[in-house]
Amino acid sequence: MNIENITQPFIKKFPGDFSGNLMQRNTPKVLFSTVAPAGFDHPQLIAFNEKLSEEIGLGTFEEKDLNFLVGSQLPDHVKTYATAYAGHQFGNWAGQLGDGRAILAGEITNDSREKNEIQWKGAGATPYSRHADGRAVLRSSVREYLMSEAMFHLGVPTTRALSLAFTGEEVVRDMMYNGNPELEKGAVVIRTAESFLRFGHFELMSAQQEYKTLQDLADFAIENYFKEITSEGEQKYRDFFENVCRRTADLMVEWYRVGFVHGVMNTDNMSVLGLTIDYGPYSMMDEYNLNFTPNTTDLPGRRYAFGKQGQVSQWNLWQLANALHPLIKDEKFLEEILNDYGSYFWESHDRMLCRKFGFDQLLTNDEKFFTSWQGLMQDLQFDYTLFFSQLEKYDNNADLKKQFENVSYTFLNDGDIAKLQDFIESYHSRLERNIISKDKSLELMSKTNPKFILRNYLLYQCIEEINEGKTEMLGQLTQALENPYEELYPEFSVKRPSGYDGISGCSMLSCSS
């Protein structure tokens, strides 16, 4: 691997704490602290993403590179660091936060001059670990490695995963925060992204009134990651905020398209580049439920439930607007952009739903149709992904109940079938208003609706197997997630088996998951 080509423009540009002190503390007026990874003597590689390594410019993996993948025996020129940021967590200001389990190696540039940051997750404590050890366990590492790649292949903007390795250590974790800590196998993931800049980086500098650093940070982001912005002066910061809003809305629509629930949409978990970041207590949607949250910490309020993600993203953008106000200094502009956010989001959302149903355009009465469909989905407990797969295969001459009973999580009685029949009739009536042919409509559906999603119960099974030293399922899931619009493994494209209902790590997860 070409680790000698790693550079570190961030720590050359911004104020930081170069002491290397790992004591967990506030580090005011800086954006990072240099830290050394813990280092692990007996690592074991579980998975390596060769395509991604080549793509970002790191090249091929050799056995000697294993130490780098867990943060051990680093070359002298790589000065590792963790960044400081702030954030609102569950709606409340949390003050200074930071990379508690993440340590950055720096940036790699490929032959096309595309930049990617490289970051270990689980390689040891930082000043921002908040009384934790900075390690990660196997289950959370497998979930991050597989899900970030699954989202990429679904076409959703996301961070990505380069490698997954055992550290050779065991780590104590209380998985559900219920007073039952256990020893678990430790692991490290390397994840990559064009940038890991978060809303929280801007919030921290603004809250500390470090306005020169705030401006430098915005200039850095614009110059490196927003090439479409060519304006100058205060206008470029207006364009920056408007662009972040647009990317965020587009990301939320993609989450709704594939049925992804993040679970912990704090402002420190929001990327200014519009990427899905920080895969913790997430879930792909099984039975359709707008009120579903996979995060035990989000109960009972369900702030981050599936149906609230668009609303919460707008709330988070209000906090970013407050942070950028010293640069923009125009309350009316910020209010207009944020008010327009809702209109843009909902129009984009409804156009996305049109594609899922095979409609070639958004019509006036479609909102009423979508509302009726949502009610049907929740009342009949249909599986979100499988419902659309079955809708593509619908046969007007076949028994309706037999076609849909295997995509519902409840028994469908005669009244339910009558509701479904009414919906199918209204759907076909709406399809008749298409300009495109039926074949083109089905093609649109097949490109929009995945046949495979990485469900929590599949991840649970895979983690159990890896714990036992088996990797067959890991390989199968990797193949399936790389081809989500095909059905490579039909046994994976079924609704969640009832035996996994209520199992920790399947239905509900904690922030430590």
C-alpha positions in Angstrom: 0.0 0.0 0.0 1.2 3.5 -0.8 1.0 4.9 2.7 4.0 7.0 2.0 1.8 9.2 -0.1 -0.4 10.2 2.8 -0.4 13.9 3.5 -1.9 16.0 6.3 -3.2 19.4 5.0 -5.7 19.7 7.9 -3.1 19.9 10.7 -0.9 22.2 8.7 -3.8 24.6 8.1 -5.5 24.8 11.5 -4.7 25.4 15.2 -4.1 22.3 17.2 -2.8 20.7 20.3 0.5 19.0 19.4 1.2 17.7 22.9 0.1 14.1 22.2 -1.5 14.1 25.6 -4.3 11.5 25.7 -5.9 12.8 28.9 -9.6 13.4 28.2 -10.2 17.1 28.5 -11.4 20.3 26.8 -9.0 21.6 24.2 -10.3 25.2 23.6 -9.5 27.2 20.5 -8.1 24.2 18.5 -9.6 21.9 15.9 -7.5 18.8 16.6 -5.1 17.1 18.9 -2.2 14.9 17.9 -2.7 11.4 19.3 -0.9 8.1 18.8 -3.0 4.9 18.1 -2.8 2.4 20.9 -1.1 -0.2 18.7 -1.9 -3.9 18.7 0.6 -6.7 18.7 -1.6 -9.6 17.4 -3.9 -8.2 14.7 -5.8 -10.5 12.3 -7.3 -9.3 9.0 -11.0 -10.1 8.5 -11.7 -8.2 5.3 -10.0 -5.8 3.0 -11.7 -3.7 0.3 -9.3 -4.1 -2.6 -11.4 -2.1 -5.1 -11.6 0.9 -2.8 -7.9 0.8 -2.0 -7.0 1.0 -5.7 -9.7 3.6 -6.3 -8.4 6.1 -3.7 -4.7 5.6 -4.5 -3.5 3.3 -1.7 -2.9 0.4 -4.1 -2.7 -3.3 -3.4 -2.5 -4.9 0.0 0.6 -6.8 1.2 1.0 -8.8 4.4 3.3 -6.1 5.8 0.4 -3.6 5.6 -1.6 -5.3 8.3 0.0 -3.3 11.0 -1.0 0.0 9.3 -4.6 -1.3 9.1 -4.8 -1.3 12.9 -2.7 1.8 13.5 0.6 0.0 14.5 4.2 0.7 13.3 3.3 3.9 11.4 5.8 5.7 9.2 7.5 8.7 10.7 5.8 11.2 8.4 2.3 10.2 9.5 1.3 12.4 12.4 -2.0 11.0 13.6 -4.7 13.2 15.1 -8.3 13.4 16.3 -10.5 16.4 15.6 -12.5 18.4 18.0 -16.1 19.4 17.4 -19.3 20.3 19.3 -22.9 19.4 18.8 -26.5 19.2 19.8 -27.3 15.7 21.1 -31.0 14.7 21.2 -31.8 18.4 20.9 -29.6 19.7 23.7 -26.3 21.6 23.4 -23.5 19.2 24.5 -20.6 21.5 24.2 -17.2 20.2 23.1 -17.2 16.7 21.7 -14.8 15.2 19.2 -13.3 12.0 17.7 -13.6 9.7 20.7 -13.0 6.4 18.8 -11.6 7.8 15.5 -8.0 8.8 14.7 -7.1 10.3 11.4 -4.0 9.3 9.4 -4.4 12.1 6.9 -5.3 12.3 3.2 -4.5 10.3 0.1 -4.8 11.7 -3.5 -5.4 9.3 -6.4 -4.2 9.7 -10.0 -7.4 11.7 -10.8 -6.5 14.2 -8.1 -9.5 13.0 -6.0 -8.9 13.3 -2.2 -9.9 11.0 0.5 -9.3 11.1 4.3 -8.2 7.9 6.0 -9.4 7.2 9.5 -9.2 4.4 12.0 -12.2 3.7 14.2 -11.4 1.7 17.4 -7.6 2.3 17.5 -7.5 3.8 21.0 -8.3 6.7 23.2 -8.2 10.4 22.3 -8.7 13.6 24.4 -12.3 13.4 23.2 -13.1 9.9 24.3 -15.2 11.1 27.3 -14.1 8.5 29.9 -14.1 5.7 27.3 -11.2 3.6 26.0 -11.5 4.5 22.3 -11.7 0.9 21.3 -14.4 -0.8 19.2 -15.8 -4.2 19.4 -16.3 -6.7 16.6 -20.1 -6.3 16.3 -20.0 -2.5 15.8 -17.0 -2.7 13.5 -18.7 -5.4 11.2 -21.8 -3.2 11.1 -19.9 -0.1 10.0 -17.8 -2.0 7.5 -20.7 -3.7 5.8 -23.3 -1.0 6.0 -21.2 1.8 4.7 -20.4 -0.3 1.6 -24.0 -1.4 1.3 -25.1 2.2 1.2 -22.5 3.1 -1.4 -23.7 0.3 -3.7 -27.3 1.4 -3.2 -26.3 4.8 -4.5 -26.6 6.7 -1.2 -23.8 9.3 -0.4 -21.7 7.8 2.4 -18.4 7.3 4.0 -16.8 4.0 3.0 -14.9 1.1 4.6 -11.4 0.0 3.6 -10.6 -2.7 6.1 -11.8 -4.7 9.1 -9.4 -6.4 11.5 -9.3 -8.1 14.9 -7.0 -6.2 17.3 -6.2 -9.4 19.3 -7.6 -7.7 22.4 -10.8 -8.2 24.3 -12.9 -5.1 25.3 -15.5 -4.7 28.0 -18.8 -3.4 26.8 -22.3 -3.0 28.4 -24.2 -3.5 25.1 -27.6 -2.3 26.2 -26.5 0.0 29.1 -28.3 -2.2 31.5 -25.5 -3.1 34.0 -24.4 -6.3 32.3 -20.9 -5.7 30.9 -19.2 -8.5 29.0 -15.9 -9.1 27.3 -16.1 -8.9 23.5 -13.5 -9.2 20.7 -11.9 -5.9 19.8 -11.7 -4.8 16.2 -10.6 -1.8 14.1 -12.2 -0.4 10.9 -10.5 1.9 8.5 -13.1 4.2 7.0 -12.6 6.8 4.2 -14.4 9.8 2.9 -13.6 12.9 0.9 -13.9 14.7 4.2 -15.2 13.9 7.7 -16.1 17.6 8.4 -19.2 17.8 10.4 -21.7 20.5 11.4 -20.1 20.2 14.8 -16.7 21.5 13.7 -18.4 24.8 12.7 -20.5 24.8 15.9 -17.4 24.5 18.1 -15.5 27.4 16.6 -18.6 29.6 16.5 -19.5 28.8 20.1 -15.9 29.7 21.2 -16.1 32.9 19.2 -13.1 31.8 17.2 -14.4 33.6 14.1 -11.1 33.7 12.2 -10.7 29.9 12.5 -14.4 29.5 11.6 -13.8 31.5 8.4 -10.7 29.6 7.6 -12.6 26.3 8.1 -15.4 27.5 5.7 -12.8 28.6 3.2 -11.0 25.2 3.5 -14.3 23.3 2.9 -15.3 25.5 -0.1 -11.9 25.3 -1.7 -11.5 21.5 -1.3 -15.0 20.1 -1.5 -17.3 22.6 -3.1 -15.7 23.4 -6.5 -19.1 24.6 -7.8 -18.8 27.7 -5.5 -17.0 30.4 -7.4 -18.3 33.5 -5.6 -16.3 35.7 -3.3 -16.8 37.6 0.0 -19.8 36.9 2.1 -21.7 35.5 -0.9 -19.5 32.4 -1.0 -20.5 31.6 2.6 -24.2 32.1 1.6 -23.6 29.7 -1.3 -21.8 27.3 1.0 -24.8 27.1 3.4 -27.3 26.8 0.6 -25.2 24.0 -0.9 -25.0 22.1 2.4 -28.8 22.4 2.8 -29.3 21.0 -0.7 -26.9 18.1 -0.2 -28.5 17.3 3.2 -32.0 17.2 1.7 -30.9 15.0 -1.1 -29.3 12.6 1.4 -32.5 12.4 3.5 -34.5 11.6 0.3 -32.1 8.8 -0.4 -32.4 7.4 3.1 -36.2 7.4 2.6 -35.8 5.7 -0.8 -34.0 2.7 0.6 -35.6 2.6 4.1 -32.5 3.6 6.1 -32.9 4.8 9.7 -29.8 6.5 11.2 -30.9 6.3 14.8 -28.8 9.2 16.2 -29.0 12.3 14.0 -27.1 14.6 16.4 -25.5 17.6 14.7 -22.1 16.1 15.4 -23.2 13.2 13.2 -24.1 15.3 10.3 -21.6 15.7 7.4 -21.4 19.1 5.6 -20.7 17.2 2.4 -24.1 15.4 2.7 -22.7 12.0 3.5 -24.1 9.3 5.7 -21.6 9.3 8.6 -21.3 7.4 11.9 -23.0 4.0 11.6 -24.1 3.2 15.1 -27.6 2.1 16.1 -28.9 2.3 12.5 -31.4 -0.1 10.9 -32.8 -0.8 7.5 -36.6 -0.7 7.6 -38.3 -4.1 7.9 -42.0 -3.5 8.5 -43.0 0.0 7.4 -43.5 2.3 10.4 -43.0 6.0 10.4 -42.5 5.9 14.1 -39.7 3.3 14.1 -36.4 4.1 15.8 -33.7 1.4 16.2 -32.0 3.3 19.0 -32.8 2.4 22.6 -31.4 5.7 23.7 -34.0 7.4 21.5 -36.9 6.0 23.6 -39.5 7.0 24.5 -39.4 10.3 22.6 -38.4 8.8 19.2 -36.8 12.0 18.1 -34.9 10.2 15.4 -37.7 8.0 14.1 -37.8 7.1 10.4 -40.6 9.5 9.6 -38.9 12.4 11.4 -35.5 12.3 9.7 -36.4 15.1 7.2 -37.7 17.3 10.0 -34.7 16.7 12.2 -32.3 17.4 9.4 -33.9 20.8 9.0 -33.6 21.4 12.7 -29.9 20.5 12.5 -29.4 22.9 9.7 -30.9 25.7 11.8 -28.0 25.0 14.3 -25.5 25.2 11.5 -27.0 28.4 10.3 -26.5 29.9 13.8 -22.9 28.7 13.7 -22.3 30.3 10.3 -24.1 33.6 11.1 -20.9 35.4 12.0 -19.8 34.8 8.4 -23.1 35.4 6.7 -24.6 38.1 8.9 -28.0 38.0 7.2 -30.8 36.5 9.3 -33.4 37.0 6.5 -31.3 35.0 4.0 -30.7 32.2 6.4 -34.4 32.0 7.3 -35.4 32.0 3.6 -33.0 29.2 2.8 -34.2 27.1 5.8 -37.9 27.7 5.0 -37.2 26.7 1.4 -35.6 23.5 2.6 -38.9 22.0 3.5 -40.4 22.7 0.0 -37.3 21.3 -1.7 -37.2 18.3 0.5 -40.9 17.3 0.1 -40.9 17.8 -3.7 -37.7 15.7 -4.0 -39.2 13.1 -1.7 -42.4 12.8 -3.6 -40.6 12.6 -6.9 -38.6 9.8 -5.4 -41.8 8.0 -4.4 -43.0 8.4 -8.0 -39.9 6.5 -9.2 -40.5 3.7 -6.6 -44.0 3.3 -8.0 -42.9 3.6 -11.6 -44.6 6.9 -12.2 -42.9 9.1 -14.8 -43.9 12.4 -13.3 -45.4 13.9 -10.2 -49.0 14.8 -10.6 -51.3 17.0 -8.5 -53.2 14.3 -6.6 -50.1 12.1 -5.9 -49.8 13.4 -2.4 -53.2 11.9 -1.5 -52.2 8.6 -3.1 -48.9 8.5 -1.1 -50.7 9.2 2.1 -53.2 6.4 1.4 -50.3 4.1 0.7 -48.5 5.0 4.0 -51.6 4.1 5.9 -51.9 0.8 4.1 -48.3 -0.1 4.8 -48.6 0.6 8.5 -52.0 -1.0 9.0 -51.0 -4.2 7.1 -47.4 -4.2 8.5 -45.9 -4.6 5.0 -42.1 -5.0 4.6 -40.9 -1.8 3.0 -38.5 -3.4 0.5 -40.4 -6.6 -0.2 -43.6 -4.7 -0.8 -42.1 -2.9 -3.9 -40.5 -6.1 -5.1 -43.9 -7.8 -5.0 -45.6 -4.9 -6.6 -43.2 -5.2 -9.6 -44.2 -8.9 -9.9 -47.9 -8.4 -9.3 -50.1 -10.7 -11.4 -53.7 -9.5 -11.8 -54.8 -13.1 -12.5 -53.2 -14.6 -9.3 -54.6 -14.8 -5.8 -53.9 -11.4 -4.1 -53.5 -12.8 -0.6 -51.0 -15.4 -1.7 -49.0 -12.7 -3.5 -48.6 -10.4 -0.5 -48.9 -12.5 2.6 -45.2 -13.3 2.7 -44.3 -9.6 2.7 -46.5 -8.8 5.7 -45.6 -9.1 9.4 -49.2 -9.8 10.4 -52.0 -12.2 9.4 -54.0 -10.7 6.5 -57.7 -11.1 7.1 -60.5 -10.5 4.6 -60.8 -6.9 5.6 -57.1 -6.4 5.0 -57.3 -8.0 1.6 -60.2 -5.7 0.7 -58.0 -2.7 1.6 -55.2 -4.0 -0.4 -57.4 -4.6 -3.4 -58.7 -1.0 -3.2 -55.1 0.2 -3.2 -54.1 -2.0 -6.2 -57.0 -0.6 -8.2 -56.1 3.0 -7.4 -52.4 2.2 -8.2 -53.3 0.8 -11.6 -55.6 3.7 -12.2 -52.7 6.1 -11.5 -50.3 4.0 -13.7 -52.7 4.6 -16.6 -51.8 8.3 -16.5 -48.1 7.5 -17.3 -46.7 8.7 -20.6 -44.1 5.9 -20.6 -44.9 2.3 -21.4 -45.4 -0.4 -18.8 -42.0 -1.9 -19.6 -40.3 1.5 -19.0 -42.3 1.9 -15.8 -41.1 -1.5 -14.5 -37.5 -0.6 -15.5 -37.8 2.6 -13.5 -39.0 0.7 -10.5 -36.2 -1.9 -10.7 -33.6 0.8 -10.8 -35.1 2.6 -7.8 -36.1 -0.3 -5.5 -33.4 -2.6 -4.1 -33.9 -6.3 -4.1 -31.5 -6.8 -1.3 -31.0 -4.7 1.9 -28.6 -5.4 4.7 -31.0 -6.2 7.5 -30.0 -6.2 11.2 -30.8 -9.9 11.6 -28.4 -10.7 8.7 -25.7 -8.6 10.3 -26.4 -10.4 13.6 -26.0 -13.8 12.0 -22.8 -12.7 10.3 -21.3 -11.3 13.5 -22.0 -14.5 15.3 -20.3 -16.5 12.5 -17.2 -14.3 12.5 -17.0 -14.7 16.3 -16.8 -18.4 15.6 -14.0 -18.0 13.0 -16.3 -18.4 10.0 -16.4 -15.9 7.1 -18.6 -17.6 4.5 -21.6 -15.4 5.3 -19.4 -12.3 5.3 -18.4 -13.2 1.7 -22.0 -13.8 0.7 -23.3 -10.6 2.2 -20.4 -8.7 0.5 -21.4 -10.1 -2.8 -25.1 -9.3 -2.2 -24.6 -5.8 -1.0 -22.4 -5.0 -4.1 -25.4 -6.0 -6.3 -28.4 -4.7 -4.3 -30.7 -4.4 -7.4 -30.3 -8.1 -8.2 -31.3 -11.1 -6.2 -28.0 -13.1 -5.9 -29.1 -14.8 -2.7 -32.9 -15.2 -2.6 -32.7 -16.5 1.0 -31.5 -13.0 2.0 -34.4 -11.2 0.4 -37.1 -12.3 2.8 -38.8 -10.6 5.7 -37.1 -10.8 9.2 -37.8 -14.2 10.7 -40.0 -14.0 13.8 -37.3 -15.7 15.9 -35.3 -12.5 15.7 -38.0 -10.2 17.1 -36.9 -8.4 20.2 -33.3 -9.8 20.2 -30.7 -7.1 21.1 -28.7 -6.4 18.0 -31.6 -7.2 15.7 -34.7 -5.1 16.5 -33.2 -2.5 18.8 -29.6 -1.3 19.5 -27.9 1.1 21.8 -25.4 3.8 20.9 -22.6 1.4 21.8 -23.8 -1.2 19.2 
